[in-house]
């Protein structure tokens, strides 16, 4: 068994603190190299929660040359604004990467269990909202597109093994 698996199984906060220390070490390495870090985990829930699984993860991207650090959460666990407690939603927020190219913007979303025909989207100016559902898998995300205006009829969607690619051509 690896050290990571051993530390995750420890009782109390010992495993969490080890995980945070590892995360801080990785973040300092990323700051030097300008790379990306992503982590995901599942939260077991009680039986009265309708069989839902809580999934929470985050992606940390560090730009080269001091572009800054961007932390983006994903999953279906959110914090209730009134109680402050964790809430599990049936709809997951997928992990998304956005790449600006010369004539288009490429959005890559990780949505396991989804096919291209399952994806529905709405494009208004530079805001792309998309959702997908197949069986008990449901996803939804809103993305601000960089670099100008886009036309709804110039968006193409493809999918392979749950990796959805949306290509939005820029308006001339």
N, C-alpha and C positions, 0 to 999 in steps of 0.2 A: 504494500500500500504506500502511496506517495506521501510525503510530508504534508502536502496541501490537504489530502483527504483525511489524514489523521487529525490535523488541526481543526478541520471543519466539524469533526465529530465530538470535540471536547465540550464538556459542560461549562456553563457560565459564560463569561465574556472573554476567556483566554483565546479562543479561536478567532473571535472578532478582532481583537487587538493585533494578533499576528497577521491577520488579513489586511488590516489597515496599514501596518508597518510595511508589508510587502507592496501594497498599493503606492504608498509614498515613495518607496524606492523606485518602483516602475515609473512613476510620474517624473522623478528627477532624471531618469534615463531618457524618457521621452522628450523632455525639455532640451536636452543636449542634441538629440538626433532628429527632432521634428517628425515624430511618428504617431501612431494611434494605438490606444489600449481599449479593450472592450471586455466586460465581464457580465455574466448572467447567472441567475440562480432561481430556484423555485421555492416557494413557501408553502409547506403543508397546511391545509385548512381543516377545520372541524367538519363533520359529516353534514351539519345543517346548512353548510354553505353551497348546497346544490352541486357538489362534485367539482366546483371550480378550482383551478390551480392558480395560485398567485405567482406571476413571473415579473421580476424586476431586474433590470440591468442598466448599465450606463456605458457610454462610449466617451473616452477622453481623447481629444485631438489637439496636438501641439503643433503650431506652425513653425516652419523654418524661418530663421531671421527675426525672431521676436514678434511673429504674427499673433501671438496670444494662445490661450488655452480655451477650448470649448468643451464643456461637459454636457452631454445630451442623454437624458434618461429614456428608457423604453420599457415596455411591458404593460401590465394591466393593474399594477398596484399604485394607488395614489393616496394622498393624505386628505382626509376630510377636513375642510376649512373650519368647521365649527367645533368639532371634537378633537381634532388633531390625530385621530386614530387612522391606521392603515385601512383602506377600503379596496376590495378586489372587484374590478369591473369585468363584465363578460367580454368587452372589446379591448383588445391589446393594441398598444401603440408600437409599430414596428421600428426596428433599427434602420435608419435611413442615412445614405450618403448622397451628397449633391455635388456634381462636378460641372463646372462652367467651361464649355468649349467655345470655339470661335463663333459657330453658327447655331448652337443648341445648348441646352442644359440637360444633363443626364442624371436621373434620380434612380438610385438603386435601393430597394427596400427588401428586407428579409422577412418573408411571410410564409413560413412552412405550411404545407398543405394547400396552398393556393395555386390556381392556374390563371393564365392571362385573361380568360373569359370571365373570371370571378371579380376582376378589378373594375370598379366604377370610379369616375373622377369628375371633378368640377374645376374649371380653370377660370378665374376672374382676375384680369390684369396679370399680376405677377404672383398670385397666390394659388397654389395647386392643392386641392383637398382630394384625398382618395380614400376609398374603403374597399374591403373585400370580405367575402364570407363563403365558406364551404364547410358544410357539416357544422361542427361545434367551433370551428376556427373563425374568429372575427377580428378584423383589423381596421384601424382608422388613423389617419395622420393628415396634418396640414403643414405645407412647406412653403416658405417664402423663396421664390425663384430669383436668383441674381441676374443682373445684366439686361433689364429691359422688359418689353412687353412680348406676349406670346398669344397665339391663336389656338382655340380649342380644337379646330380641325387639323392641326399640325402636331398632334400628340400621338405617338405610337407606343404601344405596350407589348412587351414580350416577357415570357416567364420560363425559367428552367429550374426544376428542383426547388421551388419555393423562393427563388431569387427573382424578384420582379424588377424589370428595367423599363423606365418611362423616359422617352426622349421627347423633349419639348423644343421645337424649332423656334428660333427668335424671329420676331417681325422685322421686316426691312424698313 
